[in-house]
Amino acid sequence: MAASPLLSETSATFCLVLILLVPLAGTGLALVNSGLVRSRSAAHVMLASLVIVSVAAIVYVIVGFSWQGAPGRPAHVFAIGGKPWNWIAAEPLFLRGLRLDLSPASLVLLLQVFSVGLAAMIPLGAGAERWKLGAACASTVLLAGWTYPLFAHWVWSEGWLSKLGAMYGVGQGFVDSGGAGTIHVMGGLSAISIVWIVGPRRGKYSDDGGPAAIPAHNVVQVLAGCMFAWMGWLGLNSAGAILFNHRDPSAVVLILLNTTLSAAAGVLTSTIVTRMRFGRPDASLAANGWMAGLVASSAAAAFLKPPTAILAGAVAGGLVVFAIDQLEFRLTIDDPGGVISVHAIGGLWGLLSVALLSDAGSGVGGQWLAQLIGIATLLGFVFPLTHGLNLLIDRIYAHRVETDGEWQGMDLYELGAGAYPEFVVHSDEFTQH
């Protein structure tokens, strides 16, 4: 197996600085998710975000990296049809034998510790106000310890998806430099699984199936979270392109610009769409448009030109408004944070934009096929596996909180104290159903 290209000390240090920005993406996501729920569950969402990141980091270091590995590291490779298929890494547990310095493998490890935490936080926005903290931790253990590192190996550690081009001439292989599929679609699919299991919040849907409006408790916090997320995405997209697509550090200027333009186009499009539909802009949907633009940029920010980055973000911003409406009104899927639309649908669009809008497959054919194979793997293998594991957890320890917990609010029921103790944050809405 070919070794991963070495980085100069200057490039490695620069990459480390970019990686240190990534936790800001998790900070932003936590603020967005907690701001979009009712005040009586806000502290629960923030604490759950911190706990989930902690569980994900520890599980990934113990066992997750053993399955994912890094480019050029040992792996289990099987010959199928005379072609070498790289299925899973062959690293020892607890990072034994890995030099923790500025080597590419150690930088991949650090980036992935942050990235897996971000992926594990995404379902929290969909299951908010009725997903138990203990069940969320159990789901995180399986995501960080198995499903995430397995797919990430196929995409980022010289696994079979990344080698479709070399093995079969299918474009450059599956391209996902910043994690639109590996982080965001993965997290979004996990969110769908959780929502299917826990069902909608009590009082969300009337007897005739119509949804009730449950407004966000702090839109200012949501918009502040968008700004934090922006900074984190700049590091995530740039570090991923350097480590996984071997882009020169000088390409970071283009990546930062494309990431920003995509987010900007996303928020402007969602603002215009909601202004046209409702007569005035909707701040929470505009925030979802910003986040969707960031997500859409993750796959191809290193390969887009600025005009196509704007187009990618604009499509994502329009899609997210439409998707949230369809999920809530037609499919009766209660997703308080809009994370399924932002991360799953926005991420899928980002993966398609690699073939449609970028120059990743310039000069070679088949990039469409490579991207579709990756998407089919996510939908046809990763999602059933994720849902099956979450169903198994539910059999042992129910995901959904008891009715009293929803009535009191998750803050009081699971934490014993509210986020805003000086205010009355309860209502008798559940007694009406």
Wavefront OBJ file of the C-alpha trace (Angstrom):
o trace
v 0.000 0.000 0.000
v 1.383 3.391 -0.955
v 2.324 5.653 1.892
v 0.534 8.941 2.379
v 2.533 11.964 1.170
v 4.501 13.550 3.975
v 3.822 17.137 4.985
v 6.574 19.609 5.628
v 6.791 20.855 9.211
v 5.359 24.217 8.159
v 2.462 22.599 6.302
v 1.787 20.221 9.179
v 1.707 23.089 11.675
v -0.628 25.045 9.409
v -2.887 22.003 9.117
v -2.893 21.647 12.914
v -4.084 25.246 13.286
v -6.904 24.538 10.822
v -7.906 21.424 12.765
v -8.089 23.429 15.979
v -10.875 25.495 14.393
v -13.079 22.420 13.912
v -14.513 22.293 17.478
v -16.149 25.641 16.712
v -18.388 23.760 14.272
v -19.610 21.612 17.157
v -20.071 24.715 19.310
v -22.176 26.289 16.600
v -24.273 23.170 16.108
v -24.937 22.904 19.864
v -26.045 26.544 20.006
v -28.301 26.129 16.978
v -29.932 22.957 18.309
v -30.475 24.332 21.808
v -31.836 27.636 20.514
v -34.387 25.920 18.280
v -36.000 23.939 21.111
v -38.271 25.206 23.876
v -36.618 26.845 26.860
v -37.473 23.991 29.220
v -35.119 21.643 27.324
v -32.338 24.060 26.353
v -29.849 23.069 29.065
v -30.458 19.393 28.293
v -29.496 19.891 24.638
v -26.323 21.778 25.577
v -25.241 19.229 28.167
v -26.106 16.348 25.849
v -23.952 17.955 23.148
v -20.980 18.111 25.497
v -21.513 14.578 26.789
v -21.964 13.143 23.281
v -18.737 14.761 22.077
v -16.950 13.326 25.113
v -18.310 9.805 24.587
v -17.510 9.933 20.869
v -13.915 11.064 21.473
v -13.167 8.349 24.038
v -14.818 5.542 22.052
v -13.102 6.632 18.850
v -9.673 6.666 20.506
v -10.240 3.260 22.112
v -11.631 1.405 19.118
v -12.872 3.688 16.313
v -9.472 4.623 14.918
v -8.616 0.929 14.878
v -11.261 0.442 12.173
v -10.713 3.692 10.278
v -6.947 4.137 10.280
v -5.281 6.679 8.020
v -3.878 6.763 4.466
v -0.801 4.598 4.188
v -1.492 2.714 7.440
v -2.064 -1.078 7.748
v -5.408 -2.386 6.523
v -7.207 -5.603 5.623
v -7.258 -5.885 1.837
v -9.103 -8.659 -0.001
v -8.826 -9.560 -3.669
v -12.146 -9.606 -5.526
v -12.072 -10.242 -9.253
v -8.333 -9.719 -9.215
v -8.735 -6.232 -7.717
v -7.552 -5.244 -4.205
v -10.516 -4.130 -2.064
v -9.486 -2.299 1.089
v -12.246 -2.977 3.635
v -11.087 -2.029 7.101
v -8.023 -0.747 8.943
v -5.782 -3.033 10.978
v -4.718 -0.731 13.799
v -4.240 -1.838 17.426
v -6.644 -0.619 20.100
v -5.916 2.481 22.197
v -3.688 4.003 19.464
v -0.817 1.683 20.369
v 2.177 2.246 18.124
v 0.882 5.516 16.656
v 3.260 8.469 16.904
v 1.343 11.432 18.268
v 3.244 14.244 16.598
v 2.811 16.260 13.417
v 2.785 13.187 11.184
v -0.131 12.909 8.712
v -1.603 9.944 10.604
v -1.648 11.816 13.915
v -3.239 14.851 12.261
v -5.896 12.579 10.735
v -6.545 11.152 14.199
v -7.037 14.586 15.754
v -9.294 15.771 12.928
v -11.379 12.614 13.201
v -11.797 12.889 16.968
v -13.451 16.254 16.338
v -15.334 15.088 13.234
v -16.903 12.005 14.811
v -18.134 14.160 17.669
v -19.753 16.509 15.159
v -21.455 13.586 13.386
v -22.724 12.213 16.707
v -24.211 15.604 17.698
v -26.357 15.892 14.588
v -29.130 13.435 15.654
v -29.570 15.375 18.889
v -31.269 18.216 17.037
v -33.874 15.845 15.595
v -34.550 13.909 18.802
v -34.532 16.969 21.049
v -37.120 17.320 23.825
v -37.826 13.567 24.002
v -34.522 11.679 23.530
v -32.996 10.393 26.761
v -29.414 11.364 27.511
v -28.453 7.768 28.292
v -29.896 6.482 25.034
v -28.117 9.234 23.100
v -24.833 8.133 24.668
v -25.489 4.503 23.758
v -26.233 5.468 20.157
v -23.035 7.529 20.087
v -20.971 4.547 21.252
v -22.087 2.511 18.247
v -21.708 5.387 15.789
v -18.210 6.374 16.971
v -17.069 2.811 17.530
v -18.331 1.168 14.363
v -20.495 2.806 11.684
v -18.604 6.095 11.329
v -15.053 4.643 11.245
v -16.090 1.887 8.830
v -17.492 4.272 6.215
v -14.759 6.842 6.886
v -12.153 4.182 6.140
v -13.744 3.461 2.781
v -13.709 7.158 1.887
v -10.637 8.674 3.554
v -8.169 5.896 4.392
v -7.588 4.458 0.926
v -10.669 2.261 1.214
v -12.514 0.798 -1.736
v -14.787 3.798 -2.363
v -11.836 6.144 -2.747
v -10.123 3.645 -5.075
v -12.947 3.189 -7.556
v -11.031 5.371 -9.995
v -7.769 3.472 -9.689
v -9.445 0.043 -9.771
v -12.173 0.567 -12.369
v -11.565 3.990 -13.907
v -14.668 5.427 -12.211
v -13.698 9.100 -12.074
v -11.293 9.873 -9.258
v -13.176 7.545 -6.957
v -15.694 8.771 -4.405
v -14.766 12.352 -3.434
v -15.806 13.863 -0.102
v -12.962 16.050 1.074
v -14.714 17.799 3.971
v -17.235 15.201 5.085
v -20.551 16.093 3.419
v -21.314 12.376 3.301
v -19.017 10.916 5.915
v -19.976 13.380 8.663
v -23.223 15.068 7.670
v -25.191 12.472 5.734
v -24.044 9.916 8.293
v -25.341 12.117 11.118
v -28.505 12.970 9.197
v -29.322 9.312 8.576
v -28.815 8.605 12.250
v -31.231 11.479 12.946
v -33.870 9.880 10.709
v -33.434 6.626 12.610
v -33.898 8.324 15.975
v -36.971 10.276 14.848
v -38.584 7.111 13.507
v -38.029 5.389 16.830
v -39.030 8.158 19.260
v -41.837 9.664 17.172
v -42.987 13.300 17.278
v -43.193 15.452 20.385
v -46.482 15.255 22.239
v -48.734 18.057 21.082
v -46.891 18.517 17.795
v -49.643 16.943 15.697
v -53.390 17.233 16.231
v -55.862 14.403 15.782
v -56.349 15.344 12.132
v -52.602 15.186 11.523
v -51.956 18.905 11.236
v -48.698 20.160 12.823
v -48.718 22.756 15.578
v -46.138 25.534 15.499
v -43.573 25.137 18.291
v -41.324 28.195 17.911
v -37.662 28.361 18.823
v -37.017 29.841 22.262
v -33.912 31.870 21.334
v -33.332 32.776 17.691
v -30.458 35.100 18.619
v -28.634 32.078 20.037
v -29.363 30.161 16.823
v -27.881 32.900 14.658
v -24.839 33.192 16.910
v -24.366 29.445 16.498
v -24.310 29.926 12.726
v -21.328 32.261 13.074
v -19.415 29.797 15.250
v -20.213 26.998 12.793
v -18.826 29.083 9.923
v -15.426 29.318 11.605
v -15.399 25.591 12.323
v -16.295 24.716 8.745
v -13.398 26.782 7.416
v -11.016 24.537 9.323
v -12.914 21.323 8.580
v -13.035 21.788 4.806
v -9.435 23.006 4.580
v -7.842 20.341 6.782
v -9.826 17.586 5.070
v -8.700 18.704 1.615
v -5.045 18.741 2.682
v -5.069 15.400 4.504
v -7.439 13.350 2.362
v -7.216 14.875 -1.122
v -3.575 15.936 -0.849
v -4.319 19.517 -1.831
v -1.476 21.963 -1.434
v -1.855 24.297 1.569
v -1.983 27.186 -0.896
v -5.427 25.911 -1.968
v -6.802 26.934 1.433
v -7.570 30.441 0.169
v -9.917 28.994 -2.462
v -11.466 26.598 0.073
v -12.131 29.362 2.604
v -13.675 31.546 -0.083
v -15.869 28.763 -1.481
v -17.066 27.724 1.982
v -18.054 31.294 2.797
v -19.748 31.889 -0.542
v -21.743 28.675 -0.271
v -23.014 29.585 3.208
v -23.787 33.144 2.090
v -25.766 31.932 -0.910
v -27.617 29.452 1.297
v -28.802 32.028 3.805
v -29.750 34.569 1.128
v -31.747 32.007 -0.846
v -33.628 30.739 2.212
v -34.312 34.326 3.285
v -35.720 35.203 -0.132
v -37.788 32.013 -0.328
v -39.343 32.532 3.104
v -39.964 36.194 2.301
v -41.859 35.152 -0.819
v -43.817 32.418 0.971
v -44.643 34.068 4.282
v -44.448 37.773 3.493
v -41.366 38.255 5.666
v -38.104 36.368 6.237
v -38.075 33.501 8.726
v -34.969 33.743 10.921
v -34.817 30.081 11.954
v -35.235 28.841 8.372
v -32.631 31.360 7.212
v -30.258 29.913 9.815
v -30.968 26.445 8.436
v -30.152 27.801 4.966
v -26.774 29.068 6.210
v -25.989 25.699 7.767
v -27.124 23.844 4.649
v -24.792 25.988 2.554
v -21.906 25.040 4.825
v -22.812 21.363 4.594
v -23.114 21.483 0.811
v -19.642 23.022 0.549
v -18.017 20.200 2.481
v -17.686 17.696 -0.346
v -16.205 19.901 -3.056
v -14.986 23.205 -1.611
v -11.481 22.357 -2.798
v -12.675 21.737 -6.371
v -15.340 24.376 -6.954
v -14.855 27.750 -8.583
v -16.407 30.716 -6.740
v -19.430 31.003 -9.096
v -20.237 27.296 -8.723
v -19.765 27.524 -4.953
v -22.451 30.225 -4.938
v -24.716 27.980 -7.018
v -24.127 25.001 -4.712
v -25.052 27.059 -1.652
v -28.086 28.620 -3.306
v -29.511 25.229 -4.215
v -28.888 23.987 -0.666
v -30.622 27.043 0.809
v -33.692 26.483 -1.346
v -33.725 22.727 -0.758
v -33.666 23.035 3.010
v -36.797 25.204 3.143
v -38.674 22.818 0.853
v -37.420 19.720 2.699
v -38.373 20.997 6.158
v -41.859 21.757 4.881
v -42.277 18.338 3.281
v -40.953 16.422 6.277
v -43.128 18.281 8.783
v -46.401 18.633 6.870
v -46.494 15.632 4.552
v -44.414 12.965 6.302
v -45.231 14.059 9.902
v -41.543 13.897 10.857
v -40.915 16.125 13.855
v -37.372 17.474 13.566
v -37.027 20.514 15.886
v -33.553 21.420 14.651
v -34.188 20.769 10.952
v -31.063 18.609 10.960
v -32.403 15.947 8.589
v -32.963 18.581 5.920
v -29.724 20.456 6.643
v -27.321 17.558 7.061
v -28.814 14.563 5.238
v -30.383 16.335 2.258
v -27.818 19.159 2.163
v -25.022 16.597 2.390
v -26.442 14.467 -0.431
v -26.664 17.556 -2.629
v -23.072 18.384 -1.734
v -21.929 14.940 -2.857
v -23.772 15.305 -6.157
v -22.278 18.767 -6.687
v -18.826 17.166 -6.912
v -19.807 15.613 -10.233
v -22.190 18.327 -11.387
v -20.354 21.545 -10.528
v -16.718 20.859 -9.652
v -13.577 19.989 -11.573
v -12.833 16.947 -9.361
v -13.388 14.648 -12.311
v -11.918 16.965 -14.901
v -10.284 14.997 -17.685
v -11.752 11.651 -16.598
v -15.216 10.175 -16.944
v -17.374 8.420 -14.428
v -17.352 10.873 -11.525
v -21.141 10.788 -11.485
v -21.038 7.025 -11.069
v -18.448 7.229 -8.293
v -20.561 9.719 -6.351
v -23.730 7.677 -6.856
v -22.005 4.516 -5.613
v -20.982 6.358 -2.458
v -24.513 7.681 -1.942
v -25.982 4.220 -2.556
v -23.612 2.815 0.069
v -24.796 5.401 2.589
v -28.485 4.807 1.884
v -28.376 1.070 1.226
v -25.845 -0.089 3.815
v -24.991 2.564 6.398
v -28.586 3.620 7.066
v -30.008 0.090 7.601
v -27.028 -0.726 9.823
v -27.499 2.466 11.846
v -31.236 1.955 12.213
v -30.812 -1.672 13.213
v -28.314 -0.772 15.926
v -30.580 1.988 17.266
v -33.535 -0.403 17.328
v -31.401 -2.832 19.318
v -30.651 -0.103 21.847
v -34.362 0.695 22.088
v -35.127 -2.929 22.954
v -32.703 -2.765 25.867
v -33.109 0.839 26.984
v -35.912 2.954 25.513
v -34.814 5.996 23.549
v -37.885 8.071 24.360
v -38.351 9.777 27.691
v -41.489 9.117 29.732
v -44.537 11.383 29.299
v -43.781 13.171 32.575
v -40.388 14.086 31.195
v -41.883 15.811 28.180
v -44.454 17.630 30.295
v -41.872 18.895 32.789
v -39.217 19.528 30.189
v -35.979 17.601 29.793
v -34.084 20.104 31.949
v -36.078 19.417 35.095
v -36.762 15.742 34.406
v -33.238 14.591 33.580
v -31.075 17.354 35.047
v -33.130 18.552 38.014
v -32.805 22.236 37.099
v -33.894 24.463 34.251
v -31.781 26.600 31.969
v -33.720 29.702 33.013
v -34.833 29.128 36.627
v -36.006 32.724 37.097
v -38.674 32.261 34.394
v -41.720 30.014 34.241
v -41.150 27.767 31.255
v -43.900 25.155 31.687
v -47.326 24.935 30.100
v -50.345 22.661 30.296
v -50.349 21.848 26.585
v -50.092 18.098 27.163
v -53.257 18.052 29.255
v -55.155 19.132 26.161
v -54.322 15.964 24.174
l 1 2 3 4 5 6 7 8 9 10 11 12 13 14 15 16 17 18 19 20 21 22 23 24 25 26 27 28 29 30 31 32 33 34 35 36 37 38 39 40 41 42 43 44 45 46 47 48 49 50 51 52 53 54 55 56 57 58 59 60 61 62 63 64 65 66 67 68 69 70 71 72 73 74 75 76 77 78 79 80 81 82 83 84 85 86 87 88 89 90 91 92 93 94 95 96 97 98 99 100 101 102 103 104 105 106 107 108 109 110 111 112 113 114 115 116 117 118 119 120 121 122 123 124 125 126 127 128 129 130 131 132 133 134 135 136 137 138 139 140 141 142 143 144 145 146 147 148 149 150 151 152 153 154 155 156 157 158 159 160 161 162 163 164 165 166 167 168 169 170 171 172 173 174 175 176 177 178 179 180 181 182 183 184 185 186 187 188 189 190 191 192 193 194 195 196 197 198 199 200 201 202 203 204 205 206 207 208 209 210 211 212 213 214 215 216 217 218 219 220 221 222 223 224 225 226 227 228 229 230 231 232 233 234 235 236 237 238 239 240 241 242 243 244 245 246 247 248 249 250 251 252 253 254 255 256 257 258 259 260 261 262 263 264 265 266 267 268 269 270 271 272 273 274 275 276 277 278 279 280 281 282 283 284 285 286 287 288 289 290 291 292 293 294 295 296 297 298 299 300 301 302 303 304 305 306 307 308 309 310 311 312 313 314 315 316 317 318 319 320 321 322 323 324 325 326 327 328 329 330 331 332 333 334 335 336 337 338 339 340 341 342 343 344 345 346 347 348 349 350 351 352 353 354 355 356 357 358 359 360 361 362 363 364 365 366 367 368 369 370 371 372 373 374 375 376 377 378 379 380 381 382 383 384 385 386 387 388 389 390 391 392 393 394 395 396 397 398 399 400 401 402 403 404 405 406 407 408 409 410 411 412 413 414 415 416 417 418 419 420 421 422 423 424 425 426 427 428 429 430 431 432 433
